[in-house]
Amino acid sequence: MSTAAVKAATPRQLTIGIDELKRNVKGQVIAPYDAAYEGARQIWNAMIDKRPALIVRCASTADVVHCVSFARDTGLPLAVRGGGHNIAGNALCDGGIVIDLSQMKAAKVDPVFRRVVIEAGALLADLDAATQPHGLATPVGINSTTGIAGLTLGGGFGWLSRKYGMTIDNLESAEVVTAAGEVMRVSAIEHPDLFWALRGGGGNFGIVTRFEFRLHKVGPQVLSGLIVYPLSEAKSVLRQYRSFAAEAPDELAVWAVVRKAPPLPFLPQAVHGQEIIALALCYAGDPGTGEALVAPLHAFGKPAGAHVGVQPYVAWQQAFDPLLTAGARNYWKSHNFATLDDELFDTVIAYAGKLPSPQCEIFIGALGGATSRPAPESAAYAHRDTRFVMNVHGRWDDPAGDKPGIQWARDFFDATAPFASGSVYVNFLTADEAERVHNAYGPNYARLAKVKRKYDPGNLFRMNQNIAPE
Ligand SMILES: Cc1cc2nc3c(=O)[nH]c(=O)nc-3n(C[C@H](O)[C@H](O)[C@H](O)COP(=O)(O)OP(=O)(O)OC[C@H]3O[C@@H](n4cnc5c(N)ncnc54)[C@H](O)[C@@H]3O)c2cc1C
């Protein structure tokens, strides 16, 4: 029976179609009655509880093509799982098929031409593990268990971005399976409209099975670490941070985090569990040069503790992993900023004083530098004027924490909105922010809708921050 015959999708036809899919794909096909099902439907954010009809752990691009055809022909909803990290939970769907890329992680580095080709199920840790033995890296996020696919398709930024740009600014080419089931190589000269849309269009246009990135000389040792101040000094620290960030060279990224202090060994025990502001830094250049540049950060007040030194880049890439493990309940809100106001600092400090759980935090990530130089229309990601991204991470373990935690995050978001630029990073949108999707794509929305109509007129790829075909 061909998958096309399943279109009417009676239960019997669906069963036959699934049998055929199982014969066609090399990867594992997991149904609700299989032992692997419960594990396979878990993603990073434990607040997401969806029950797909089928999860296919694809082994190859050919498997992805079979799954796309199956979804198109049956009319079943289709979701794509890269690293499964996205807060909104669109890596899963209820009653549909999940194309799970987690088994496709192979990476090949060309150290001479400084390129890596990596499959779309890879995590950031897999990318760093492949490239760092050559002393090479490309800018990605700050939590090594994040998937390269979702991160790249939304834009991608982290410690190296001020020096080397967004992740998309380093994307050379990609292999994509379209809604029609066609396998395409896209680059600046091959299907350039699709290549443009992939770089910030958030998974709306096809399933990427492979990325090719440019690499840069990084590490393998970098100057990096944390400087921690008590929350009582936060206003002064934040003001100095603002001035410091305005003058910092591209090599230096400093992010600010307010939260309760985790039991870090370099902090006195009395500080553990107390509200603090931490400056997290990474210098993407010669550590000797960086030492002098970061010295002023130690003198913003009287630090409660500091742990800054030369360490492997891969270790710094994993430094926040223990605070951001999978399996907790997460509700996030996010704003972009062109400037940081004093009143914003007051609000941050006020909400840091009423954190609803010890895992909640407010993160200010510094962009600018190379992320701000491309024109807003050069790729789908439009927010080149963003100098800071602020994320409020609502996070707890007990479902009883949902109501107060969500309320805290929403209240903080509303209170800080007057100081924000109005745009938002698509990768930080939660499931209940459909009204912000236009703000995420900004002035590029109309052009994206045209590309969507060309490559996915039926909106097969709609489990995402969706762009309707024009
Ligand atoms: C703890 C944490 C830290 C983070 N830190 C950063 C950071 O420092 N910098 C940053 O830029 N972002 C960061 N993010 C956001 C991150 O970029 C997004 O969550 C991203 O979507 C994760 O990608 P994923 O593949 O793991 O997610 P998934 O949940 O697997 O995928 C997200 C969405 O992307 C689409 N998608 C995934 N794979 C494909 C594919 N192969 N083809 C087409 N579409 C696909 C689908 O629509 C899917 O729903 C962080 C997120 C978390 C939870």
The ligand as a MOL file (V3000), in Angstrom:
LIG
                    3D

  0  0  0     0  0            999 V3000
M  V30 BEGIN CTAB
M  V30 COUNTS 53 58 0 0 0
M  V30 BEGIN ATOM
M  V30 1 C 18.7760 25.9290 28.8410 0
M  V30 2 C 18.7260 26.6490 27.5410 0
M  V30 3 C 19.7510 27.4940 27.1920 0
M  V30 4 C 19.7170 28.1730 25.9770 0
M  V30 5 N 20.7460 29.0060 25.6450 0
M  V30 6 C 20.7470 29.6020 24.4400 0
M  V30 7 C 21.8370 30.4060 24.0450 0
M  V30 8 O 22.7960 30.6030 24.7750 0
M  V30 9 N 21.8050 30.9640 22.8070 0
M  V30 10 C 20.7630 30.7650 21.9580 0
M  V30 11 O 20.8110 31.2860 20.8400 0
M  V30 12 N 19.7050 30.0200 22.3220 0
M  V30 13 C 19.6790 29.4330 23.5280 0
M  V30 14 N 18.6120 28.6660 23.9030 0
M  V30 15 C 17.4520 28.5810 23.0120 0
M  V30 16 C 17.6550 27.5040 21.9850 0
M  V30 17 O 18.3490 28.0710 20.8930 0
M  V30 18 C 16.2820 27.0020 21.5000 0
M  V30 19 O 15.6410 26.3710 22.5810 0
M  V30 20 C 16.4090 26.0440 20.3290 0
M  V30 21 O 15.1730 25.9560 19.6790 0
M  V30 22 C 16.8480 24.6770 20.7580 0
M  V30 23 O 17.0830 23.8620 19.6550 0
M  V30 24 P 16.8170 22.2960 19.7660 0
M  V30 25 O 17.1610 21.6910 18.4670 0
M  V30 26 O 17.4510 21.7420 20.9810 0
M  V30 27 O 15.2660 22.3120 20.0490 0
M  V30 28 P 13.9600 21.4890 19.5090 0
M  V30 29 O 13.0240 21.6580 20.6050 0
M  V30 30 O 14.3930 20.1060 19.1370 0
M  V30 31 O 13.6100 22.2660 18.2500 0
M  V30 32 C 13.0330 23.5330 18.3180 0
M  V30 33 C 12.2490 23.7970 17.0620 0
M  V30 34 O 13.1480 23.9960 15.9900 0
M  V30 35 C 12.6670 23.3870 14.8160 0
M  V30 36 N 13.6250 22.3770 14.4090 0
M  V30 37 C 14.4440 21.6400 15.1890 0
M  V30 38 N 15.2470 20.8980 14.4410 0
M  V30 39 C 14.9320 21.1680 13.1590 0
M  V30 40 C 15.4430 20.7260 11.9120 0
M  V30 41 N 16.4410 19.8620 11.8510 0
M  V30 42 N 14.8860 21.2110 10.7930 0
M  V30 43 C 13.8600 22.1070 10.8530 0
M  V30 44 N 13.3470 22.5540 12.0010 0
M  V30 45 C 13.8860 22.0920 13.1480 0
M  V30 46 C 11.3160 22.8170 15.1340 0
M  V30 47 O 10.3330 23.7630 14.8260 0
M  V30 48 C 11.3650 22.6370 16.6310 0
M  V30 49 O 10.1290 22.7240 17.2350 0
M  V30 50 C 18.6230 27.9830 25.1110 0
M  V30 51 C 17.5820 27.1430 25.4740 0
M  V30 52 C 17.6270 26.4800 26.6780 0
M  V30 53 C 16.4800 25.6050 27.0650 0
M  V30 END ATOM
M  V30 BEGIN BOND
M  V30 1 1 1 2
M  V30 2 1 2 3
M  V30 3 2 2 52
M  V30 4 2 3 4
M  V30 5 1 4 5
M  V30 6 1 4 50
M  V30 7 2 5 6
M  V30 8 1 6 7
M  V30 9 1 6 13
M  V30 10 2 7 8
M  V30 11 1 7 9
M  V30 12 1 9 10
M  V30 13 2 10 11
M  V30 14 1 10 12
M  V30 15 2 12 13
M  V30 16 1 13 14
M  V30 17 1 14 15
M  V30 18 1 14 50
M  V30 19 1 15 16
M  V30 20 1 16 17
M  V30 21 1 16 18
M  V30 22 1 18 19
M  V30 23 1 18 20
M  V30 24 1 20 21
M  V30 25 1 20 22
M  V30 26 1 22 23
M  V30 27 1 23 24
M  V30 28 2 24 25
M  V30 29 1 24 26
M  V30 30 1 24 27
M  V30 31 1 27 28
M  V30 32 2 28 29
M  V30 33 1 28 30
M  V30 34 1 28 31
M  V30 35 1 31 32
M  V30 36 1 32 33
M  V30 37 1 33 34
M  V30 38 1 33 48
M  V30 39 1 34 35
M  V30 40 1 35 36
M  V30 41 1 35 46
M  V30 42 1 36 37
M  V30 43 1 36 45
M  V30 44 2 37 38
M  V30 45 1 38 39
M  V30 46 1 39 40
M  V30 47 2 39 45
M  V30 48 1 40 41
M  V30 49 2 40 42
M  V30 50 1 42 43
M  V30 51 2 43 44
M  V30 52 1 44 45
M  V30 53 1 46 47
M  V30 54 1 46 48
M  V30 55 1 48 49
M  V30 56 2 50 51
M  V30 57 1 51 52
M  V30 58 1 52 53
M  V30 END BOND
M  V30 END CTAB
M  END
